[in-house]
Amino acid sequence: MSQSSNSRYSLFKKSRLAVDLSPMIDLVFLILIFFMITFQRVSEQHDPNVRVPFASGAVVGEDSKDRLVLNVYADGSVYDQNRKLLTLTAVTAFVEMEKLANPNLRLHLRADRETEHENVKKVIDAVAQGGIKDVIFSTEQ
């Protein structure tokens, strides 16, 4: 080998380039946290114990913000989006408090397909007493 090629090789050998992976690792953790929070939010709103009815003409709503999710089980019991059992009186009080925090609030009612219509009507009446008049019903296509 000539001396010039030896000197080039020694120049590269002396310089120790390093790649800093810290920003990439930070970004990966931020993305991971984002997806964990998003998944938790989606799973809280969709209670697997409620099997909503089928509707061939069902339309998926465009705007999912400002919704208060209530689940009516087959036996008529009512649960909020955090799976807390509520009486009809508690539903009215809960809606009143939520309506104060968000005046544009709408009810997203997820009633089990096996529940009696009377149970759904009672929940809607309790919610109306709390101040929400706009109701969105969950169905499957």
N, C-alpha and C positions, 0 to 999 in steps of 0.2 A: 504494500500500500504506500501511496505517496504521503508526503508529510501534510499536504493540504487536506486530503481526505481524513487523515488522522486528527487534524485540528478541528475540522467540522464535527466529527464524531465526539470529540472531547467537549466541545461547546454545548452540544445537546445533553450530554451526560451530566454536565455541571448544573444546568438549569433544571430545577425540580418543579415542574408545573403541577398544580393541584386543583382539583375541582371542588368547590364548596357546595355541598349538597344540602346545607341547612335551609335555604329558601324552598327547595323542592319538598323537603320533609315537612316544613311548616304548611305548605300548600296542600299536601296530601292530608294532613290532619284536619285542616279547615274544611276540606271537601268531605271527609269522613264525618265530621261533626254535623255538617249541613244535612247529609243524607240520613243520619241517625235521627235528627230532630224532625225532618220531614216525614220519615217513616212512622215515627211515634205519633205525630199529629194525625196522619191518615188512619192509623190503626185505632186511635181513640175514638174517631168519629164513626167508624163502622164496626158496630158490635156484632161479632159472629153469631151470637145467640138469637139475633133477630133475622128471620128469613122474610124479606120483603116480598110482596106479591108481584106477579108478572103482569105486564101491560104491553100489548103489542105496539101501541102508539106512544110509548114513553119517549121523552126527549131529555137529553142530558143538558142540564143548565149550564149556561156560559159563565155566570158569575157565582163563585162559591164563597165569597166573603160576606161578612155580616150575617152569618147563620148560627142559630142556636139549635144544636142537635138534641132531640129527645127520642128515646127508644121505648116503644110500647111492646112488651113481651106478649106471648100467646096467652098467658094467664091474666093479662090486663095490668100488670105492674109496670111502673114508669121509671126509667133510669135516664140520668143525664149523660152527657158525652164522656164523663169520667167514670161511668158505671156506678153512680151513687143512686140508691133507691130513693124515690121521691113520692110523697103522697100528693094528692091533687091540690091541697092547700099549700104544700111546699112548692109545687110547680108554679103556682101563682106568685108566691113570694120570690122565688128564684127568677122568674121572668121579669118581675118588677125591678129587681136589682140589676139584672143584665141590661134591661132597657134603659136604665138611667146611665149606664156606662156607654151604651151604644144606641142612640135613637133610631138608627136605620136597621135595627135587628129584625130578622125574619126567622120564623120557625122552620126547621128542617125535621119533619116528622118521619121517623122510621118505625112503622107499625108492622108487627109480624103478620103474615098472611093468615094465621090461624086465630088471631084475636077477634073478638066480637066487635062489630061496628060501634056499639054503645061505648066501649072502652076508648076508642079513638075519639068519639064525639065528646066525652068527658074531658079528655086531655086538651082538645081544641078549645073547649069552653073555659077551662082553667087558664090556658095561655092567653085567651082573649081578655079575660079579667085582669091579667097582668100587663096588658097593653100592646100585645102583638096581634096584628090582624092579618098579616101576610103569611100563608102556610105553603110550604113546599113538601110534597109527598114523595117518598123514596119508592121506586119500583125497579124491577128488572125487565130488560127487553127479552 
